[in-house]
Amino acid sequence: MPEGLPRRLRYAFMVQVAIASLVIVAGTWVSVIVARQEIAEHAMQEEVDYFWQQRAADPAHEPPDESRLRGYAVTAGDESVLPQGLRGLGPGMHALRDLVVMVDERGDTRLVLAYPRTEMNLRSVKMVAAPLVLALLALMASALFTYRNARRIVAPLDFIACSVRDWDPMEPDPTMLGPDRLPTEAGPEARQLAGALQRMAERMRAFVRRERDFTRDASHELRTPLTVIRVASDLLAGDADLPERARRSLARIQGAGRDMESVIDAFLILAREGDVEPQREDFAVRDIVAEEAAAARALLGDKPVELVVTELASPVLHAAPRVLAVMVRNLLSNACTFTERGRVEVRIEADRIVVADTGIGMSADAVQRAFDPFYRAEPDRLTGKGMGLSIVRRLGDRFGWPVVLDSQPGRGTVATIRFGARD
């Protein structure tokens, strides 16, 4: 995994080593500065003391004149023998640009010692270089040892995370977390976690299979009695001697049968695997809308409601016509059910279908919950089970046709199906 535990652990140790190294180097550099001053002062003071001891025994003793350390003994007030940069310096230590200078006076004689700063810096660095290298090596060795142990500890968790990531949500494979699959360094906590996830995956797979099988089998089994009901009701509807009261009851039976067929079609489509879609084909949107509008007019009965189809464009889609039919059928069913008078319009545009009605409408809170399963804005009404819009939303999300609702109480509802990029 790109940002898994091992990588983050490695980054953490790298940052820790970098910070610790910077602290050690900075501390060493400060030590070099302090040590340089102390070393210079101590070493040159020893040279000064040695010179005065020798001068006391031999007044002609010359000051040191070495490749690096240069000394000058001058009479007070006479600095002509001194280089220009060493003139006028008082007793004590002086840090010049290129030299470290110590001046000491005893009696009428002044001793001036000069030592190159670069050489002094080099000696100071050499004194701390070995401890610095040893400290850095010890730090890196300790960090590497700790990192390896920590990586061994988190390796089982990383293995579990990668296994869960590779699971198929609809068909997880619990054997991937079997005891024989876990890394050998997995401790009891990691094994308990793997066991819990394995049991959860088994229950999830059984639940998904059970739900999918039930939806598929129930939908198929319900089709047979629905077919009988539809055929029988159609035969009865053709009886010219059927009383008006029985004809109204028969219309309700036919409407309920169409609603049930719509729900069954939707369940059969949604029960398929996510990567298995209904067969695609080229079809004209107006053909689907015309068929569903003709079926929906029967729902209006004697209500003073006009259902019209307005074709502003003639889109042709390469998709599953049954899916669009189920979505349009449910939207028209809602529009016809909740519109007592006025108009229901289905408008076909280049990239969408709009179903607008002049019905009772919905409040803003009801619009927010309209797509929830079994939700009904008016529970007291006998019509509708609260599944239509939920099915429409699920089908739209599944096949890339988002659905949007716009509604106001007393002014009607506008539902829009927008065709997706996959069409």
C-alpha positions in Angstrom: 0.0 0.0 0.0 1.4 3.4 -1.0 1.1 4.9 2.5 1.2 1.7 4.5 2.7 1.2 7.9 6.2 0.1 6.8 6.6 3.2 4.6 5.3 5.6 7.2 7.5 3.8 9.8 10.5 4.2 7.5 9.8 7.9 7.0 9.5 8.4 10.8 12.8 6.8 11.5 14.5 8.7 8.7 13.2 12.0 10.1 14.2 10.9 13.6 17.8 10.1 12.4 18.0 13.3 10.5 16.9 15.4 13.4 19.2 13.6 15.8 22.1 13.9 13.4 21.5 17.7 13.0 21.5 18.0 16.8 24.7 16.1 17.2 26.4 18.0 14.4 25.3 21.4 15.8 26.4 20.4 19.3 29.7 19.3 17.9 30.2 22.5 16.0 29.5 24.5 19.2 32.0 22.3 21.0 34.5 23.0 18.3 34.2 26.7 18.7 34.4 26.5 22.5 37.3 24.0 22.3 39.2 26.1 19.8 39.2 29.0 22.1 40.3 26.9 25.1 42.9 25.0 23.1 44.4 28.2 21.7 44.6 30.0 25.0 46.0 27.0 26.8 48.6 26.1 24.2 49.8 29.6 23.7 49.9 30.3 27.5 52.2 27.3 27.8 54.5 28.7 25.1 54.5 32.1 26.9 55.4 30.5 30.3 58.1 28.4 28.7 59.6 31.4 26.9 59.8 33.5 30.2 61.4 30.5 32.0 64.0 30.2 29.3 64.5 34.0 29.2 65.1 34.1 32.9 67.8 31.5 32.6 69.2 33.0 29.4 68.5 36.7 28.6 69.5 36.0 25.0 66.9 33.3 24.5 65.0 33.9 21.3 61.1 33.6 21.0 59.7 30.5 19.2 60.1 30.6 15.4 58.4 27.5 13.9 56.6 26.7 10.7 53.3 27.6 12.3 54.0 29.4 15.6 55.8 32.7 15.2 57.1 34.7 18.2 58.3 38.3 18.6 60.1 39.8 21.7 60.2 43.5 21.5 61.1 46.3 23.8 58.1 48.3 25.0 57.4 51.2 22.7 59.5 49.7 19.8 57.2 47.7 17.5 59.2 48.1 14.3 60.1 44.4 14.2 56.4 43.4 14.3 54.3 42.9 11.2 51.9 45.6 10.5 48.8 43.6 11.7 50.4 42.8 15.1 51.2 46.3 16.1 49.2 48.1 18.8 47.7 45.0 20.4 47.3 45.0 24.2 48.0 42.1 26.5 45.8 39.0 26.2 44.3 36.9 23.4 43.3 38.4 20.0 41.4 36.7 17.2 42.4 38.3 14.0 41.3 37.5 10.5 44.0 34.9 9.8 45.8 34.6 13.1 45.3 33.9 16.8 47.5 36.2 18.7 48.6 36.3 22.4 50.4 39.3 23.8 52.2 39.2 27.2 54.3 41.9 28.9 56.8 41.4 31.6 59.0 44.4 32.6 60.0 46.4 29.5 59.7 43.3 27.2 56.6 42.4 25.2 56.2 38.8 23.8 53.8 38.4 20.8 52.9 34.9 19.7 50.9 34.4 16.4 49.4 31.1 15.3 47.4 30.6 12.0 43.6 30.3 12.6 43.2 27.7 9.9 45.6 25.4 11.6 43.9 26.0 15.0 40.5 25.2 13.4 42.0 22.1 11.9 43.4 20.9 15.2 40.0 21.5 16.9 38.1 19.6 14.3 40.5 16.7 14.5 39.9 16.5 18.2 36.1 16.1 17.8 36.0 14.3 14.4 36.4 10.8 15.8 33.8 11.2 18.6 31.4 12.8 16.1 31.7 9.9 13.6 31.4 7.3 16.3 28.3 9.1 17.6 26.7 9.2 14.2 27.5 5.6 13.5 26.1 4.6 16.9 22.9 6.6 16.1 22.5 5.0 12.7 23.1 1.5 14.0 20.6 2.0 16.9 18.0 3.5 14.5 18.5 0.6 12.0 18.1 -2.0 14.8 15.0 -0.3 16.2 13.5 0.1 12.7 14.0 -3.6 11.8 12.4 -4.7 15.1 9.5 -2.2 14.6 9.0 -3.4 11.0 8.8 -7.0 12.2 6.2 -5.9 14.7 4.0 -4.0 12.2 4.5 -6.5 9.3 1.5 -8.7 10.3 -0.7 -5.6 10.5 0.4 -4.5 7.1 -0.3 -8.0 5.7 -3.8 -7.9 7.2 -4.5 -4.4 5.8 -3.3 -5.5 2.3 -5.4 -8.6 2.4 -8.5 -6.7 3.4 -7.8 -4.1 0.7 -7.8 -6.9 -1.9 -11.1 -8.3 -0.8 -14.0 -8.2 -3.3 -16.7 -6.3 -1.3 -19.4 -8.6 -2.7 -17.4 -11.8 -2.3 -14.6 -11.4 0.4 -12.2 -14.3 0.7 -11.7 -15.1 4.4 -9.1 -17.8 3.6 -6.6 -14.9 2.9 -6.4 -14.4 6.7 -6.1 -18.0 7.7 -3.6 -18.9 10.4 -1.3 -20.5 7.8 -1.3 -17.4 5.7 -0.1 -15.0 8.4 3.6 -14.0 8.7 5.5 -16.1 11.2 6.2 -13.1 13.4 2.5 -12.4 13.9 1.8 -12.1 17.6 -1.3 -13.1 19.5 -2.9 -9.7 19.0 -2.5 -9.8 15.2 -3.8 -13.3 15.1 -6.9 -12.3 17.1 -7.5 -9.4 14.7 -7.1 -11.6 11.7 -9.5 -14.1 13.2 -12.1 -11.5 13.9 -11.8 -10.1 10.3 -12.0 -13.6 8.9 -15.2 -14.4 10.8 -16.7 -11.0 9.7 -15.8 -11.8 6.1 -17.5 -15.2 6.3 -20.7 -13.6 7.7 -20.6 -10.8 5.1 -20.2 -13.2 2.2 -23.0 -15.4 3.6 -25.2 -12.3 4.0 -24.6 -11.0 0.5 -25.2 -14.3 -1.0 -28.4 -14.8 1.0 -29.7 -11.4 0.1 -28.9 -11.7 -3.6 -30.3 -15.2 -3.8 -33.5 -14.2 -2.0 -34.0 -11.1 -4.2 -33.4 -13.0 -7.4 -35.5 -16.1 -6.4 -38.4 -14.0 -4.9 -38.5 -11.8 -8.0 -38.6 -14.8 -10.3 -41.2 -16.6 -8.2 -43.5 -13.5 -8.1 -43.5 -13.2 -11.8 -45.7 -16.2 -12.3 -48.7 -15.2 -10.1 -48.4 -11.6 -11.5 -48.6 -12.9 -15.0 -51.8 -14.8 -14.1 -53.2 -11.7 -12.4 -52.4 -9.5 -15.4 -53.8 -11.9 -18.0 -57.0 -12.5 -15.9 -57.5 -8.7 -15.3 -57.1 -8.0 -19.0 -59.7 -10.6 -19.9 -62.1 -9.1 -17.3 -61.5 -5.6 -18.6 -62.7 -6.7 -22.0 -66.0 -7.8 -20.6 -68.5 -5.2 -21.7 -71.1 -6.3 -19.1 -68.7 -5.7 -16.2 -70.4 -3.3 -13.6 -68.8 0.1 -13.1 -68.0 -0.7 -9.5 -66.2 -3.9 -10.5 -64.4 -2.0 -13.3 -63.0 0.5 -10.8 -61.8 -2.3 -8.6 -60.3 -4.0 -11.6 -58.4 -0.8 -12.5 -56.9 -0.7 -9.1 -55.8 -4.4 -9.4 -54.2 -3.6 -12.8 -52.4 -0.6 -11.4 -51.1 -2.5 -8.4 -50.0 -5.3 -10.8 -48.0 -2.8 -12.9 -46.4 -1.3 -9.8 -45.4 -4.8 -8.6 -43.9 -5.6 -12.0 -41.9 -2.3 -11.9 -40.6 -3.3 -8.4 -39.7 -6.8 -9.6 -37.9 -5.5 -12.7 -35.9 -3.1 -10.5 -35.0 -5.8 -8.0 -33.9 -8.2 -10.8 -31.6 -5.5 -12.2 -30.2 -4.5 -8.9 -29.7 -8.1 -7.8 -27.1 -8.6 -10.6 -23.4 -8.3 -9.9 -22.0 -4.8 -10.0 -19.9 -5.6 -13.1 -22.7 -7.4 -14.9 -25.1 -5.0 -16.5 -28.3 -5.7 -18.5 -27.8 -6.0 -22.2 -27.1 -2.7 -23.9 -28.6 -1.7 -27.2 -29.4 1.4 -29.2 -32.9 2.8 -28.5 -34.8 6.0 -28.9 -35.7 7.7 -25.6 -39.1 8.8 -27.0 -40.1 5.1 -27.5 -39.6 4.3 -23.8 -41.3 7.5 -22.7 -44.3 7.0 -25.0 -44.8 3.4 -23.8 -44.6 4.4 -20.1 -46.8 7.4 -20.6 -49.5 5.3 -22.2 -49.4 2.9 -19.3 -49.4 5.8 -16.8 -52.6 7.4 -18.2 -54.6 4.4 -16.9 -53.5 5.5 -13.4 -55.2 8.8 -13.8 -58.7 7.3 -14.3 -61.3 10.1 -14.1 -59.0 12.7 -12.5 -58.9 16.1 -14.2 -55.2 15.7 -15.1 -53.6 16.0 -18.5 -50.6 13.9 -19.2 -48.5 15.2 -22.1 -45.2 14.3 -23.7 -43.0 17.2 -25.0 -40.2 16.2 -27.3 -37.6 19.0 -27.5 -34.9 16.6 -28.8 -34.6 13.1 -30.0 -31.7 11.4 -28.1 -30.7 7.9 -28.9 -28.9 6.0 -26.1 -26.7 2.9 -26.1 -27.8 1.5 -22.8 -30.2 -0.8 -21.1 -33.8 0.2 -22.1 -35.3 -1.7 -19.2 -33.5 0.4 -16.7 -34.7 3.7 -18.1 -38.2 2.2 -18.4 -38.3 1.3 -14.8 -37.0 4.8 -13.7 -39.5 6.6 -15.9 -42.3 4.3 -14.8 -41.7 5.0 -11.1 -41.5 8.8 -11.6 -44.7 8.8 -13.7 -46.4 6.7 -11.1 -45.6 9.1 -8.4 -46.6 12.1 -10.5 -50.0 10.6 -11.4 -50.7 9.4 -7.9 -50.0 12.7 -6.1 -51.6 15.0 -8.8 -55.3 15.5 -8.3 -55.8 18.1 -11.0 -53.8 20.0 -13.5 -51.0 18.6 -15.6 -48.2 16.0 -15.7 -45.6 16.7 -18.4 -42.8 14.5 -19.6 -40.2 16.6 -21.4 -37.5 14.9 -23.5 -34.3 17.0 -23.9 -31.0 16.2 -25.4 -29.3 15.1 -22.2 -32.2 14.5 -19.8 -35.8 13.5 -19.1 -37.9 15.8 -17.0 -41.1 14.7 -15.3 -43.0 17.7 -14.0 -46.4 17.8 -12.2 -48.8 20.2 -10.5 -49.4 17.9 -7.6 -49.2 18.4 -3.9 -45.5 18.9 -3.9 -43.1 18.3 -1.0 -41.4 20.4 1.7 -37.6 20.9 1.7 -37.3 18.3 4.5 -39.4 15.8 2.6 -37.2 16.3 -0.6 -34.1 15.5 1.5 -35.6 12.2 2.6 -37.6 11.4 -0.6 -35.0 8.8 -1.7 -35.0 6.9 1.6 -36.5 3.4 1.3 -40.1 3.3 2.6 -40.3 7.0 3.3 -43.6 8.7 2.5 -44.2 12.4 2.9 -47.9 11.6 3.7 -48.1 8.3 5.5 -51.9 8.6 5.8 -52.3 8.1 2.0 -53.1 4.6 1.1 -51.2 4.7 -2.2 -47.5 4.0 -2.5 -45.1 2.1 -0.4 -42.2 4.5 -0.4 -40.0 2.4 -2.6 -40.4 4.1 -6.0 -38.0 7.0 -5.6 -35.5 4.8 -3.7 -35.4 2.4 -6.6 -35.0 5.3 -9.1 -32.1 6.7 -7.2 -30.3 3.3 -6.8 -30.8 2.5 -10.5 -29.6 6.0 -11.5 -26.5 5.7 -9.3 -25.8 2.2 -10.7 -26.0 3.1 -14.3 -24.7 6.7 -14.3 -28.1 8.5 -14.6 -28.3 10.9 -11.6 -31.7 11.9 -10.5 -32.6 15.3 -9.0 -35.8 16.4 -7.3 -37.1 20.0 -7.1 -40.4 20.5 -5.3 -42.5 23.0 -3.4 -45.6 22.3 -1.3 -48.8 23.0 -3.3 -46.9 23.8 -6.5 -45.8 20.4 -7.7 -42.6 18.4 -8.2 -40.0 18.3 -11.0 -37.9 15.1 -11.3 -34.9 15.1 -13.7 -33.0 12.1 -15.0 -29.7 13.2 -16.6 -28.0 10.9 -19.0 -24.5 10.0 -18.0 -21.2 9.9 -19.9 -21.4 6.1 -20.1 -24.4 6.2 -22.5 
